[in-house]
Amino acid sequence: MRALDATLPERDGVAVFNRVYLTVTETVDRSIDAGRFTDARAAITLDVRFAERYLAAVAAVAGERRPPACWRPLFQFRRHPGVRPLQFALAGINAHIGHDLALAVVDSCRTLDCEPAELEDEFDRVGDLLVSLEERIREDLMPGPDLLQIADPLTHLLGSWSLERARDATWTAARALWALRGLPDVAQEFTERLDTAVGFAGRMLLTPLPD
């Protein structure tokens, strides 16, 4: 993520999300080092499997392949002048939390040979860190000297999306995918529909707005 940050223009939408995600990852790593996770191995596994999903999407685009549907809006609109930095950040978070995290939980369960319930504490602690950072992200990237005017379209657009609600839905999706692991065709269809739905939400978050 640091290498990617060094290669992208500052205003690029992917660069905006990458900086946010790098901050989150460094915060999680510090928490692991400080012993704030009950099971450090599980936390590290989830952290790595989670990051791999994002980096795979970046690699797909770099290799001129299609990324998952949840990531396509961010890559398509990354240079649009009418999209504000906060929209890029939250669209990336939407893709990563809404889709990638559910799959990362399943990946981690397979790696660790455990059930999702055994990762719930780590999932919740990572989620709590993300929620605590969301307010700071909004403050850092929100245009204007203070809170936006209530009439500003960005206020209404971003007020319709919640990281906490997305995290709760992701846990449900992860449990469903794990329960469907013996039905690969159904699991694949569920994954594809999740990907599409999250991509649709991301496209709405990236609606170009007037200055």
Sequence and secondary structure as in RCSB ss.txt:
>XXXX:A:sequence
MRALDATLPERDGVAVFNRVYLTVTETVDRSIDAGRFTDARAAITLDVRFAERYLAAVAAVAGERRPPACWRPLF
QFRRHPGVRPLQFALAGINAHIGHDLALAVVDSCRTLDCEPAELEDEFDRVGDLLVSLEERIREDLMPGPDLLQI
ADPLTHLLGSWSLERARDATWTAARALWALRGLPDVAQEFTERLDTAVGFAGRMLLTPLPD
>XXXX:A:secstr
 HHHHHHS TT HHHHHHHHHHHHHHHHHHHHHTT SS HHHHHHHHHHHHHHHHHHHHHHHTT    TTTHHHH
HHTT TTS HHHHHHHHHHHIIIIIHHHHHHHHHHHHT  GGGGHHHHHHHHHHHHHHHHHHHHHH  SSSS  T
T HHHHHHHT  HHHHHHHHHHHHHHHHHTTT HHHHHHHHHHHHHHHHHHHHHHT     
